Structure formats: C-alpha cells, structure tokens
C-alpha cells in the first residue's frame, strides 16, 4: 500500500503539464485507475472497486469521472503500459512521454 500512496502522490507532478483543471482531474483519475489496476493485475488488491472508490474519495477527486468511459479506457492503457512495474517513477515516465501525452489528449479532448 505504501507504494500505491507514493504512486498516487507522484501524479501531482503532472499539474503543470496538464494545466486545465477538468482535464487534469480526468488525467489524475485515469492515473489512479491505472495504478490500482496495475496492482490488482498482480493480485495485490483484494477489492479493486472498494480501493478505487476509497482512493478517489481520499484524494478529493470527482468520482463522476469514473463514469467517463474515456477516463477508464485511459486508466486501462496506463495499467497496460505499467505492466508489472507499478512504481511512481514508471508512472511519471509514462505520463511525461510526449507520444503518450498525445494519446492522453486524444482520449480526453
């Protein structure tokens, strides 16, 4: 769980890159989905939905973004790119990649 908290805290590094607040909120929720899904795929999360909802609530994020299919699809893509390396450094590397930023724009704009 400590790694998950670190992973989620690293998302705040993205704020300057994704300045529009609604867009940033969606990226943040997608990154949260991706991070938790990454851990879930490794069998480290007993209840994906419970942890996801709790994390969204604790982060003060808008849970309505979870009903946005593009946010969820982006979260799945992030988890796929993370593979079995669910670290904050790997998440930052993915989200800061120029090609991936273009993908994010296509999903959420």
Secondary structure, 3 states (H helix, E strand, C coil): CHHHHHHHHHHHHHCCCCCCHHHHHHHHHHHHHHHHHHHHHCCCCCCHHHHHHHHHHHHCCCHHHHHCHHHHHHHHHHHHHHCCCCCHHHHHHHHHCHHHHHHHHHHHC
